[in-house]
Amino acid sequence: MSMISNKELRIKNILEIFKHPQKSEEKKDIYINIENAKREWEDAKNIFENVSQPDLVDYAIYKVEAAEKKYIYLLRQIKNGNTN
């Protein structure tokens, strides 16, 4: 049996990406979606922290909770390998 070096394994992984460019694009898309969701959550928290009208407090809370749930959902999807 021959031993395969880490360098050879990395090269094989890179070649697999080129064989399946659609999969790498899907992963790229999910990471972009995660980053956008994180930014959306941070923006929502900022709105909540700066809201001055009592009528908008409920809206700000809803927005923070929804953005947080979306972010966590996307993180779980990538962790579980469900990138669809």
Secondary structure, 3 states (H helix, E strand, C coil): CCCCCHHHHHHHHHHHHHHCHHHHHHHHHHHHHHHHHHHHHHHHHHHHHHCCCHHHHHHHHHHHHHHHHHHHHHHHHHHHCCCC
